[in-house]
């Protein structure tokens, strides 16, 4: 899960760098490259691709595809930090859904850790000079929150699908369904990719594909609340990348937010280790 967060951070940085390509094209090639990698491995005989629960796989592909596109659009419209912060509020929805549908227990300390991590993420994003407010949401901010809700559903479906299907089939379903969701707008939208854009798209496709496979496999072994908390390291890493790569200032609020997120993850992991 930690490695998946690191790869998602690299992909997010590439999305920010390649924002000129457009969200539809970014999403389309991200799905095609992921699907191509798995299909090539299956054809070569290195893996076996089997689909069992087709109904849930389609729903996972639909919700995951929508969530991925909204994430890419949020990064291109809101920026790497703010876009990832809003999308990263999905653990709230995932934890509630998993408690209702998967009967995973939410203890008081788990709820406190989730809320602490969410507070930490918003503290990281809060920049007065940018006019950011928790009470003021434009259309893209609202879309990002909606994307977080959809992502929460997708994560819950991943956990449920591990009862019948493996990680490769679950991820392939996202790529296949997601590709058809954006294929029309991707080819009708204006703008050229160029040679530099080709390398950006390849980088996004590979890093996201490996990260998604690691994330999907991880949910096979950890509860939704634990996995989602670990994935919340992603926005912290994104802000670190912003400081190191894009020259964004490192403020006290960002350092405090990172501390809150990491502390929340450690608390939940420590409790899970004690129970095991």
C-alpha positions in Angstrom: 0.0 0.0 0.0 2.9 2.4 0.8 4.6 1.6 -2.5 1.3 2.1 -4.3 1.0 5.6 -2.7 4.5 6.4 -3.9 3.7 5.3 -7.5 0.4 7.3 -7.4 2.4 10.3 -6.4 4.8 9.9 -9.4 1.8 9.5 -11.7 0.1 12.6 -10.2 3.2 14.6 -10.8 3.3 13.5 -14.4 -0.4 14.4 -14.8 0.4 17.9 -13.5 3.3 18.2 -15.9 1.2 16.9 -18.8 -1.9 18.9 -18.1 -1.8 20.4 -21.6 -2.7 17.0 -23.0 -6.2 17.1 -21.5 -8.0 14.9 -18.9 -9.8 12.8 -21.5 -6.6 11.8 -23.4 -4.8 11.2 -20.1 -7.5 8.9 -18.9 -7.8 7.1 -22.2 -4.2 6.2 -22.5 -3.9 5.4 -18.8 -6.6 2.8 -19.3 -5.2 1.5 -22.6 -1.7 1.1 -21.3 -2.8 -0.7 -18.2 -5.1 -3.0 -20.2 -2.3 -3.7 -22.7 0.2 -4.6 -20.1 -2.1 -7.2 -18.5 -3.3 -8.5 -21.9 0.2 -9.0 -23.1 1.2 -10.9 -19.9 -2.0 -13.1 -20.3 -1.3 -13.8 -24.0 2.3 -14.7 -23.2 1.1 -17.2 -20.7 2.8 -15.5 -17.7 -0.6 -14.9 -16.0 -4.0 -16.4 -16.2 -6.9 -13.9 -16.6 -10.2 -15.3 -15.3 -13.4 -13.3 -14.7 -15.8 -14.9 -12.2 -18.2 -12.3 -10.6 -18.9 -10.4 -13.9 -21.6 -8.2 -12.4 -19.4 -6.8 -9.6 -16.4 -6.6 -12.0 -18.4 -4.4 -14.3 -19.5 -2.2 -11.4 -15.9 -2.0 -10.1 -14.8 -1.0 -13.6 -17.6 1.6 -13.9 -17.0 3.3 -10.5 -13.2 3.0 -10.8 -13.2 4.4 -14.3 -15.3 7.4 -13.3 -13.2 8.0 -10.2 -9.9 7.9 -12.2 -11.2 10.4 -14.8 -12.4 12.8 -12.0 -9.1 12.5 -10.3 -7.2 13.4 -13.5 -9.6 16.3 -14.2 -9.2 17.6 -10.6 -5.4 17.6 -10.9 -5.5 19.5 -14.2 -8.1 22.0 -13.0 -7.3 22.4 -9.3 -3.6 21.5 -9.2 -1.8 18.5 -7.8 -2.1 19.4 -4.1 -5.7 20.6 -3.9 -7.0 18.1 -6.3 -5.5 15.1 -4.5 -6.6 16.5 -1.1 -10.2 16.6 -2.1 -10.1 13.2 -3.9 -8.3 11.7 -0.8 -11.4 12.3 1.3 -12.7 8.9 0.0 -11.7 6.9 3.0 -14.7 8.4 4.9 -17.1 7.0 2.4 -15.1 3.7 2.0 -15.0 3.1 5.7 -18.8 3.7 6.2 -19.6 1.5 3.2 -17.4 -1.3 4.3 -18.9 -1.2 7.8 -22.4 -1.4 6.3 -21.9 -3.9 3.5 -18.8 -5.9 4.5 -19.5 -5.9 8.2 -16.0 -4.6 9.0 -15.9 -3.2 12.5 -15.3 0.4 13.0 -13.9 1.0 16.5 -13.8 4.4 18.1 -10.1 4.6 17.7 -10.4 3.7 14.0 -13.0 6.5 13.5 -10.7 8.9 15.4 -7.7 8.0 13.2 -9.7 8.4 10.0 -10.9 11.8 11.1 -7.4 12.8 12.2 -6.0 11.8 8.8 -8.7 13.8 7.0 -8.0 16.8 9.1 -4.3 16.4 8.4 -5.0 16.3 4.6 -7.0 19.5 4.7 -4.4 21.2 6.9 -1.9 20.4 4.2 -4.1 21.9 1.5 -5.2 25.0 3.4 -3.3 28.0 1.9 -4.8 31.4 2.8 -2.9 33.1 0.0 -4.7 30.9 -2.5 -8.1 31.7 -1.0 -8.8 28.0 -0.1 -11.7 27.5 2.3 -13.4 24.4 3.5 -16.7 26.2 3.2 -16.3 27.5 -0.4 -16.5 24.9 -3.2 -16.6 25.7 -6.9 -17.8 23.3 -9.5 -14.5 21.4 -9.8 -14.2 21.2 -6.0 -17.7 19.7 -5.8 -16.8 17.3 -8.7 -13.7 16.2 -6.8 -15.8 15.4 -3.7 -18.2 13.5 -5.8 -15.2 11.6 -7.3 -14.2 10.7 -3.7 -17.6 9.3 -3.0 -17.4 7.1 -6.2 -13.8 6.1 -5.2 -15.2 4.9 -1.8 -17.7 2.7 -3.6 -14.9 1.3 -5.9 -12.6 0.5 -2.9 -15.4 -1.4 -1.2 -16.1 -3.4 -4.4 -12.5 -4.3 -4.6 -12.5 -5.7 -1.1 -15.7 -7.7 -1.9 -14.4 -9.0 -5.2 -11.4 -10.6 -3.6 -13.8 -13.3 -2.5 -14.2 -14.5 -6.1 -11.6 -12.8 -8.3 -7.9 -12.0 -8.3 -6.2 -8.6 -8.5 -5.4 -8.8 -12.2 -9.1 -9.4 -13.2 -10.2 -6.6 -10.9 -7.8 -4.1 -12.3 -8.4 -5.2 -15.9 -12.1 -4.6 -15.5 -11.4 -1.0 -14.5 -9.2 -0.4 -17.5 -11.6 -2.0 -19.9 -14.8 -0.3 -18.8 -12.9 3.0 -18.1 -11.5 3.0 -21.7 -15.0 2.9 -23.2 -16.2 5.7 -20.9 -13.7 8.2 -22.3 -12.9 7.0 -25.8 -15.3 9.3 -27.5 -14.3 12.6 -25.8 -10.6 11.5 -26.0 -10.6 11.4 -29.8 -12.9 14.4 -30.3 -11.0 16.7 -28.0 -8.4 19.2 -29.4 -4.7 19.3 -28.8 -1.6 17.5 -29.8 0.3 15.1 -27.7 3.8 15.3 -29.2 6.9 13.2 -28.4 7.2 14.6 -24.9 3.6 13.8 -24.3 4.1 10.2 -25.4 6.7 9.7 -22.7 4.4 11.3 -20.1 1.5 9.1 -21.1 3.7 6.0 -20.9 5.0 7.0 -17.5 1.5 7.6 -16.2 0.3 4.3 -17.6 3.1 2.2 -16.2 3.3 3.8 -12.7 -0.5 3.8 -12.2 -0.9 0.3 -13.5 1.8 -1.1 -11.1 0.4 1.0 -8.3 -3.2 -0.1 -8.9 -2.1 -3.8 -8.9 -0.2 -3.3 -5.7 -3.3 -1.5 -4.2 -5.7 -4.1 -5.4 -3.5 -7.0 -4.1 -3.1 -5.1 -0.8 -6.8 -5.0 -0.2 -6.8 -8.8 -0.3 -4.9 -8.8 3.0 -5.9 -5.7 4.9 -9.3 -4.2 5.9 -10.6 -1.3 3.9 -10.0 1.2 6.7 -6.4 0.1 7.1 -5.7 0.1 3.3 -7.3 3.5 2.7 -5.4 5.1 5.6 -2.1 3.9 4.1 -3.1 5.2 0.7 -3.8 8.6 2.3 0.0 9.0 2.4 -0.4 9.8 -1.3 -1.4 13.5 -0.9 1.5 13.9 1.6 3.9 12.6 -0.9 2.3 14.8 -3.6 3.1 17.9 -1.5 6.6 16.6 -0.9 7.0 16.2 -4.7 5.7 19.7 -5.1 8.4 21.1 -2.8 11.2 19.1 -4.3 10.3 19.0 -7.9 8.0 22.0 -8.5 9.5 24.4 -6.0 6.4 24.8 -3.9 7.0 26.4 -0.4 7.1 24.0 2.6 4.9 25.7 5.2 4.3 24.8 8.9 0.7 23.8 8.0 1.9 21.3 5.5 4.4 19.8 7.9 1.7 19.5 10.6 -0.7 18.0 8.2 1.8 15.4 7.1 2.5 14.5 10.8 -1.3 14.0 11.4 -1.7 11.7 8.4 1.3 9.6 9.2 0.4 9.3 12.9 -3.1 8.2 12.1 -1.7 5.5 9.8 0.7 4.2 12.4 -2.0 4.1 15.1 -4.3 1.9 12.9 -1.4 -0.4 11.9 -0.3 -0.8 15.5 -3.8 -1.8 16.5 -4.0 -4.3 13.7 -0.6 -5.8 14.5 -1.7 -6.2 18.2 -4.9 -8.0 17.1 -3.0 -10.4 14.9 
